[in-house]
Amino acid sequence: MSLTFYYAPYSTAESTKAILAELEHGLPDPLATRIELSISAGDTRKPVYLSNVNPNGRVPAIVHDGVSIWESAAITMYLGETFGVRAGSDPHQSSLYPALGPRRGEAMKWIVWTNTTLTVAGAKLAAALPVGTPGAVEGGSQDEVSKDETVRKKEEELARSDLAKSLKVLDEGLKERSYLLGDQYCLADTHVWSFVSWLSVMGVSTREYLNLTEWVIRVGARPALKDL
């Protein structure tokens, strides 16, 4: 099987990078070939990328056996279903993604929520920050907002307000839980953690959310993730 991962540094492709790090941890060979792209150089807008990988001109994207899959939530769920579910009954083999059933539904809920709610607010903040600020979109990105300072500051204020609401939801979801699904870690944690880590690059703090802060530390200490 052929699996290729297309990414740009310091982008939302960091989520797929983290997912692959968990799935590949302990394996003798990587599951995916990595191809780094430059957004500012226009790599994601080249005809070959648009026609063969992602017509939206974005990262992350994967191509598995000739089939392109884009949107980080879809990629996480696909990789989890394909490579993360424990096969057989070996009790020593851990499962990084729930089998079919309600627990998988719960994992999917958090993965999709991250992309449709948390990340939307984060992306608005990244677009509103001045180019060159840590975490801000690259110059030339299709997401960059108006260069008018008054407009930019208003957009930044709205984004930070939306982020605070989302972080409170996540903090409540982790109340009396070690991980999103309870006591067992899964790739839903990886996915959400990667986006919370991305927010921290932009100076977004989680200190006022105790459950969330402890979870971020717990997930980030995992052997597959601690060096990312």
C-alpha positions in Angstrom: 0.0 0.0 0.0 1.2 3.5 -0.8 0.5 6.4 1.6 1.7 9.9 1.0 1.3 12.9 3.4 1.4 16.4 2.1 2.0 19.2 4.6 3.3 22.6 5.3 5.2 23.5 8.5 3.3 25.4 11.2 -0.1 24.7 9.5 -3.1 22.7 10.5 -1.3 19.8 8.9 0.4 19.4 12.3 -2.7 17.4 13.3 -2.0 14.7 10.7 1.7 14.8 11.7 0.8 14.0 15.3 -1.7 11.3 14.2 1.0 9.6 12.1 3.5 9.9 14.9 1.2 7.9 17.2 0.4 5.3 14.5 4.1 4.9 13.5 5.5 4.8 17.1 7.4 1.6 17.6 7.1 0.5 13.9 10.3 -0.4 12.0 9.2 1.7 9.0 7.0 4.8 8.6 3.5 4.3 7.3 3.6 7.4 5.1 6.0 9.2 2.8 6.2 12.9 3.7 6.1 15.7 1.1 6.7 19.2 2.4 5.1 22.1 0.6 5.5 25.9 0.8 2.3 27.9 0.9 4.1 31.2 0.3 5.9 29.8 -2.7 2.5 28.7 -4.2 3.1 24.9 -4.0 -0.5 24.3 -2.9 -1.9 26.3 -5.9 0.1 24.5 -8.6 -2.1 22.6 -11.2 -0.6 19.2 -10.4 -1.4 19.6 -6.7 -4.9 21.0 -7.4 -5.8 18.2 -9.8 -4.2 15.2 -8.1 -4.2 16.0 -4.4 -6.5 18.8 -3.1 -8.6 21.0 -5.4 -9.0 23.4 -2.5 -5.3 24.2 -2.5 -4.8 23.4 1.2 -3.0 21.1 3.5 -3.1 18.6 5.0 -3.9 16.0 2.5 -3.0 12.3 2.0 -3.1 10.1 -1.0 -3.7 6.4 -0.1 -3.4 3.9 -3.0 -4.2 6.6 -5.5 -7.2 8.0 -3.6 -6.8 11.6 -2.3 -8.3 12.5 1.1 -8.4 16.0 2.5 -9.7 17.8 5.5 -7.8 17.0 8.7 -10.8 15.6 10.5 -11.5 13.2 7.6 -7.9 12.2 7.5 -7.7 11.5 11.3 -10.9 9.3 11.2 -9.7 7.5 8.1 -6.2 6.8 9.5 -7.7 5.7 12.8 -10.2 3.3 11.2 -7.5 2.0 8.8 -4.5 1.7 11.0 -5.5 2.4 14.6 -8.1 -0.2 15.6 -6.7 -3.2 17.4 -6.8 -6.3 15.3 -7.5 -9.7 16.9 -7.6 -10.4 20.7 -4.0 -9.8 21.7 -4.3 -8.0 25.1 -0.8 -6.5 24.7 -1.7 -4.8 21.5 -3.2 -1.4 22.2 -5.9 0.3 20.1 -5.5 3.9 19.2 -9.0 4.3 17.8 -12.3 2.8 19.0 -14.0 0.0 17.2 -17.5 0.5 15.7 -20.0 1.6 18.3 -20.9 4.5 20.6 -17.3 5.1 21.7 -16.2 5.7 18.1 -19.1 8.1 17.7 -17.9 10.0 20.8 -14.4 10.2 19.3 -15.8 11.4 16.0 -17.8 14.0 17.8 -14.7 15.6 19.3 -12.7 15.3 16.0 -15.4 17.0 14.0 -16.1 19.6 16.7 -12.5 20.6 16.7 -12.6 21.4 12.9 -16.0 23.0 12.8 -15.8 25.1 16.0 -12.4 25.3 17.7 -10.3 25.5 14.6 -12.6 28.0 12.8 -12.0 30.4 15.7 -8.3 29.6 15.6 -8.1 30.1 11.9 -9.8 33.5 12.2 -7.2 34.5 14.8 -4.3 33.3 12.6 -5.7 35.3 9.7 -6.1 38.4 11.9 -2.6 38.4 13.4 0.0 40.5 11.6 2.0 38.5 9.1 5.2 37.4 10.7 3.6 37.0 14.2 4.0 33.4 15.5 1.1 31.3 14.3 -0.1 33.8 11.8 -1.0 32.8 8.3 1.8 33.1 5.7 1.9 36.1 3.4 -0.1 35.3 0.3 -2.4 32.9 2.1 -6.0 32.9 0.9 -7.1 33.3 4.5 -5.3 36.6 5.2 -7.7 39.3 6.3 -7.7 43.0 5.4 -4.5 44.9 6.0 -6.5 47.7 7.5 -5.4 47.9 11.1 -8.9 48.7 12.5 -10.5 45.8 10.7 -7.7 43.5 11.7 -7.9 44.3 15.4 -11.7 43.8 15.4 -11.4 40.4 13.7 -8.7 39.4 16.3 -11.0 40.4 19.2 -13.9 38.4 17.8 -11.7 35.4 17.2 -10.3 35.5 20.8 -13.9 35.7 22.2 -14.9 32.6 20.1 -11.9 30.7 21.2 -12.6 31.4 24.9 -16.1 29.8 24.5 -14.7 26.8 22.7 -11.9 26.2 25.3 -14.6 26.3 28.0 -16.6 23.6 26.2 -13.4 21.4 26.0 -12.6 22.0 29.6 -16.0 20.9 30.7 -15.8 17.8 28.5 -12.6 16.8 30.3 -14.1 17.2 33.8 -13.3 14.1 35.9 -11.7 12.4 32.8 -8.1 11.7 32.0 -8.9 11.7 28.3 -11.8 12.7 26.0 -13.3 9.2 26.1 -12.5 8.6 29.8 -9.5 6.6 31.0 -8.3 5.4 27.6 -6.3 7.6 25.3 -7.2 7.6 21.6 -6.5 9.5 18.4 -9.4 11.9 19.2 -7.1 13.2 22.0 -4.2 13.4 19.5 -6.3 15.4 17.0 -7.7 17.9 19.5 -4.4 18.3 21.3 -2.6 19.2 18.1 -5.0 22.1 17.5 -4.8 23.3 21.1 -1.0 23.2 20.7 -1.3 25.2 17.5 -3.3 27.8 19.4 -0.5 28.1 22.0 1.9 29.2 19.3 -0.4 32.2 18.8 -0.2 33.0 22.5 -3.6 31.5 23.4 -3.3 30.3 27.1 -5.3 27.5 28.7 -4.1 28.3 32.3 -7.6 29.3 33.4 -9.0 25.9 32.3 -7.6 23.4 34.9 -9.0 20.2 33.3 -7.7 21.3 29.9 -4.3 22.4 31.1 -3.7 19.0 32.9 -4.9 17.1 29.8 -2.6 19.1 27.5 0.4 18.2 29.7 -0.7 14.5 29.9 -1.1 14.1 26.1 2.0 16.0 25.3 4.1 13.7 27.5 3.3 10.7 25.4 6.4 9.1 23.9 5.2 9.6 20.3 4.4 13.2 20.8 6.8 14.7 23.3 9.4 15.6 20.6 7.0 17.2 18.1 
